[in-house]
Amino acid sequence: MNIEQAVELIYTGLVSEESVPVKLRAYHELDRELLAQVQEALDFAIEYYKGEPLIPKKLAAALVDIYGAFYFNSGFSENELRELEDIGMDLQEKSIELFED
């Protein structure tokens, strides 16, 4: 994977019409495969951009309010709601790591 592919995968998996949050808002089952690919690409991007003063706008846009994208009040079981909240918190922590100096 190169950085362009990683950024595109992160954007597609978190923002596009086929993204994990959009599917969840339509009450589809969690796409664990896509989510795992996004997390792997995000880990790659964190390492690639470590110490860099700028990151692509597309990458930043995918991570704006990422916690909120996985926060739901209803439509899922209590266990699923907790799991989705945990996913949102994990992605938020990764985005903080990406933006840190």
Rosetta constraint file for C-alpha pairs under 8 A:
AtomPair CA 1 CA 5 HARMONIC 6.14 0.50
AtomPair CA 1 CA 6 HARMONIC 6.59 0.50
AtomPair CA 2 CA 6 HARMONIC 6.26 0.50
AtomPair CA 3 CA 7 HARMONIC 6.10 0.50
AtomPair CA 3 CA 44 HARMONIC 7.58 0.50
AtomPair CA 3 CA 45 HARMONIC 6.54 0.50
AtomPair CA 3 CA 48 HARMONIC 7.38 0.50
AtomPair CA 4 CA 8 HARMONIC 6.18 0.50
AtomPair CA 5 CA 9 HARMONIC 6.06 0.50
AtomPair CA 6 CA 10 HARMONIC 6.15 0.50
AtomPair CA 6 CA 38 HARMONIC 7.95 0.50
AtomPair CA 6 CA 41 HARMONIC 4.74 0.50
AtomPair CA 6 CA 42 HARMONIC 7.02 0.50
AtomPair CA 6 CA 44 HARMONIC 7.11 0.50
AtomPair CA 6 CA 45 HARMONIC 6.67 0.50
AtomPair CA 7 CA 11 HARMONIC 6.12 0.50
AtomPair CA 7 CA 41 HARMONIC 7.25 0.50
AtomPair CA 7 CA 42 HARMONIC 7.85 0.50
AtomPair CA 7 CA 45 HARMONIC 7.28 0.50
AtomPair CA 7 CA 58 HARMONIC 7.32 0.50
AtomPair CA 7 CA 59 HARMONIC 5.78 0.50
AtomPair CA 8 CA 12 HARMONIC 5.94 0.50
AtomPair CA 9 CA 13 HARMONIC 5.83 0.50
AtomPair CA 9 CA 37 HARMONIC 7.55 0.50
AtomPair CA 9 CA 38 HARMONIC 6.17 0.50
AtomPair CA 9 CA 41 HARMONIC 6.82 0.50
AtomPair CA 10 CA 14 HARMONIC 5.99 0.50
AtomPair CA 10 CA 38 HARMONIC 5.11 0.50
AtomPair CA 10 CA 39 HARMONIC 7.92 0.50
AtomPair CA 10 CA 41 HARMONIC 6.42 0.50
AtomPair CA 10 CA 42 HARMONIC 6.61 0.50
AtomPair CA 10 CA 59 HARMONIC 7.10 0.50
AtomPair CA 10 CA 62 HARMONIC 6.84 0.50
AtomPair CA 11 CA 15 HARMONIC 5.41 0.50
AtomPair CA 11 CA 16 HARMONIC 6.70 0.50
AtomPair CA 11 CA 58 HARMONIC 6.81 0.50
AtomPair CA 11 CA 59 HARMONIC 6.44 0.50
AtomPair CA 11 CA 61 HARMONIC 7.87 0.50
AtomPair CA 11 CA 62 HARMONIC 5.21 0.50
AtomPair CA 12 CA 16 HARMONIC 4.85 0.50
AtomPair CA 12 CA 17 HARMONIC 7.93 0.50
AtomPair CA 12 CA 18 HARMONIC 6.99 0.50
AtomPair CA 12 CA 19 HARMONIC 5.81 0.50
AtomPair CA 13 CA 18 HARMONIC 7.01 0.50
AtomPair CA 13 CA 19 HARMONIC 4.28 0.50
AtomPair CA 13 CA 20 HARMONIC 5.74 0.50
AtomPair CA 13 CA 34 HARMONIC 6.48 0.50
AtomPair CA 13 CA 35 HARMONIC 6.97 0.50
AtomPair CA 13 CA 38 HARMONIC 6.06 0.50
AtomPair CA 14 CA 19 HARMONIC 4.96 0.50
AtomPair CA 14 CA 20 HARMONIC 5.94 0.50
AtomPair CA 14 CA 21 HARMONIC 6.34 0.50
AtomPair CA 14 CA 38 HARMONIC 7.83 0.50
AtomPair CA 14 CA 62 HARMONIC 5.86 0.50
AtomPair CA 14 CA 63 HARMONIC 7.74 0.50
AtomPair CA 15 CA 19 HARMONIC 5.58 0.50
AtomPair CA 15 CA 21 HARMONIC 7.51 0.50
AtomPair CA 15 CA 22 HARMONIC 7.63 0.50
AtomPair CA 15 CA 62 HARMONIC 5.79 0.50
AtomPair CA 16 CA 22 HARMONIC 7.63 0.50
AtomPair CA 17 CA 22 HARMONIC 6.21 0.50
AtomPair CA 18 CA 22 HARMONIC 6.51 0.50
AtomPair CA 18 CA 23 HARMONIC 6.63 0.50
AtomPair CA 19 CA 23 HARMONIC 6.25 0.50
AtomPair CA 20 CA 24 HARMONIC 6.20 0.50
AtomPair CA 20 CA 30 HARMONIC 6.91 0.50
AtomPair CA 20 CA 31 HARMONIC 6.20 0.50
AtomPair CA 20 CA 34 HARMONIC 7.21 0.50
AtomPair CA 20 CA 35 HARMONIC 6.80 0.50
AtomPair CA 21 CA 25 HARMONIC 6.13 0.50
AtomPair CA 21 CA 69 HARMONIC 5.75 0.50
AtomPair CA 21 CA 70 HARMONIC 6.40 0.50
AtomPair CA 22 CA 26 HARMONIC 6.48 0.50
AtomPair CA 23 CA 27 HARMONIC 6.49 0.50
AtomPair CA 23 CA 28 HARMONIC 5.36 0.50
AtomPair CA 23 CA 29 HARMONIC 7.50 0.50
AtomPair CA 23 CA 30 HARMONIC 7.56 0.50
AtomPair CA 24 CA 28 HARMONIC 5.18 0.50
AtomPair CA 24 CA 29 HARMONIC 6.64 0.50
AtomPair CA 24 CA 30 HARMONIC 6.44 0.50
AtomPair CA 27 CA 75 HARMONIC 6.83 0.50
AtomPair CA 27 CA 76 HARMONIC 7.92 0.50
AtomPair CA 31 CA 35 HARMONIC 6.19 0.50
AtomPair CA 32 CA 36 HARMONIC 6.02 0.50
AtomPair CA 33 CA 37 HARMONIC 6.33 0.50
AtomPair CA 34 CA 38 HARMONIC 6.16 0.50
AtomPair CA 35 CA 39 HARMONIC 6.17 0.50
AtomPair CA 36 CA 40 HARMONIC 6.15 0.50
AtomPair CA 37 CA 41 HARMONIC 6.11 0.50
AtomPair CA 38 CA 42 HARMONIC 5.99 0.50
AtomPair CA 39 CA 43 HARMONIC 6.17 0.50
AtomPair CA 39 CA 91 HARMONIC 7.71 0.50
AtomPair CA 40 CA 44 HARMONIC 6.30 0.50
AtomPair CA 41 CA 45 HARMONIC 6.17 0.50
AtomPair CA 42 CA 46 HARMONIC 6.08 0.50
AtomPair CA 42 CA 94 HARMONIC 7.45 0.50
AtomPair CA 43 CA 47 HARMONIC 6.42 0.50
AtomPair CA 43 CA 94 HARMONIC 7.66 0.50
AtomPair CA 44 CA 48 HARMONIC 6.13 0.50
AtomPair CA 45 CA 49 HARMONIC 5.93 0.50
AtomPair CA 45 CA 98 HARMONIC 7.60 0.50
AtomPair CA 46 CA 50 HARMONIC 5.83 0.50
AtomPair CA 46 CA 94 HARMONIC 7.73 0.50
AtomPair CA 46 CA 97 HARMONIC 7.01 0.50
AtomPair CA 46 CA 98 HARMONIC 4.94 0.50
AtomPair CA 49 CA 54 HARMONIC 7.92 0.50
AtomPair CA 49 CA 55 HARMONIC 6.85 0.50
AtomPair CA 49 CA 98 HARMONIC 7.13 0.50
AtomPair CA 50 CA 98 HARMONIC 6.95 0.50
AtomPair CA 50 CA 101 HARMONIC 7.53 0.50
AtomPair CA 51 CA 101 HARMONIC 5.88 0.50
AtomPair CA 52 CA 101 HARMONIC 7.76 0.50
AtomPair CA 53 CA 101 HARMONIC 7.59 0.50
AtomPair CA 55 CA 59 HARMONIC 7.01 0.50
AtomPair CA 55 CA 60 HARMONIC 7.13 0.50
AtomPair CA 56 CA 60 HARMONIC 6.48 0.50
AtomPair CA 57 CA 61 HARMONIC 5.99 0.50
AtomPair CA 58 CA 62 HARMONIC 6.37 0.50
AtomPair CA 59 CA 63 HARMONIC 6.72 0.50
AtomPair CA 60 CA 64 HARMONIC 6.43 0.50
AtomPair CA 62 CA 66 HARMONIC 7.46 0.50
AtomPair CA 63 CA 92 HARMONIC 7.58 0.50
AtomPair CA 63 CA 95 HARMONIC 6.31 0.50
AtomPair CA 65 CA 69 HARMONIC 6.69 0.50
AtomPair CA 65 CA 92 HARMONIC 7.90 0.50
AtomPair CA 66 CA 70 HARMONIC 7.01 0.50
AtomPair CA 66 CA 88 HARMONIC 6.24 0.50
AtomPair CA 66 CA 91 HARMONIC 6.68 0.50
AtomPair CA 66 CA 92 HARMONIC 5.95 0.50
AtomPair CA 67 CA 71 HARMONIC 6.53 0.50
AtomPair CA 67 CA 85 HARMONIC 7.38 0.50
AtomPair CA 67 CA 87 HARMONIC 7.98 0.50
AtomPair CA 67 CA 88 HARMONIC 4.18 0.50
AtomPair CA 67 CA 89 HARMONIC 5.70 0.50
AtomPair CA 67 CA 91 HARMONIC 6.97 0.50
AtomPair CA 67 CA 92 HARMONIC 5.66 0.50
AtomPair CA 68 CA 88 HARMONIC 7.09 0.50
AtomPair CA 69 CA 88 HARMONIC 7.06 0.50
AtomPair CA 70 CA 84 HARMONIC 5.47 0.50
AtomPair CA 70 CA 85 HARMONIC 5.83 0.50
AtomPair CA 70 CA 87 HARMONIC 6.96 0.50
AtomPair CA 70 CA 88 HARMONIC 5.02 0.50
AtomPair CA 71 CA 81 HARMONIC 7.56 0.50
AtomPair CA 71 CA 84 HARMONIC 6.65 0.50
AtomPair CA 71 CA 85 HARMONIC 5.55 0.50
AtomPair CA 71 CA 88 HARMONIC 7.06 0.50
AtomPair CA 72 CA 81 HARMONIC 6.55 0.50
AtomPair CA 72 CA 84 HARMONIC 7.88 0.50
AtomPair CA 72 CA 85 HARMONIC 7.86 0.50
AtomPair CA 73 CA 81 HARMONIC 7.65 0.50
AtomPair CA 74 CA 81 HARMONIC 7.70 0.50
AtomPair CA 76 CA 80 HARMONIC 5.73 0.50
AtomPair CA 76 CA 81 HARMONIC 5.93 0.50
AtomPair CA 77 CA 81 HARMONIC 6.11 0.50
AtomPair CA 78 CA 82 HARMONIC 6.24 0.50
AtomPair CA 79 CA 83 HARMONIC 6.15 0.50
AtomPair CA 80 CA 84 HARMONIC 6.07 0.50
AtomPair CA 81 CA 85 HARMONIC 6.14 0.50
AtomPair CA 82 CA 86 HARMONIC 6.11 0.50
AtomPair CA 83 CA 87 HARMONIC 6.22 0.50
AtomPair CA 84 CA 88 HARMONIC 6.22 0.50
AtomPair CA 85 CA 89 HARMONIC 6.20 0.50
AtomPair CA 86 CA 90 HARMONIC 6.10 0.50
AtomPair CA 87 CA 91 HARMONIC 6.18 0.50
AtomPair CA 88 CA 92 HARMONIC 6.03 0.50
AtomPair CA 89 CA 93 HARMONIC 6.14 0.50
AtomPair CA 90 CA 94 HARMONIC 6.30 0.50
AtomPair CA 91 CA 95 HARMONIC 6.15 0.50
AtomPair CA 92 CA 96 HARMONIC 6.24 0.50
AtomPair CA 93 CA 97 HARMONIC 6.23 0.50
AtomPair CA 94 CA 98 HARMONIC 6.18 0.50
AtomPair CA 95 CA 99 HARMONIC 6.28 0.50
AtomPair CA 96 CA 100 HARMONIC 6.07 0.50
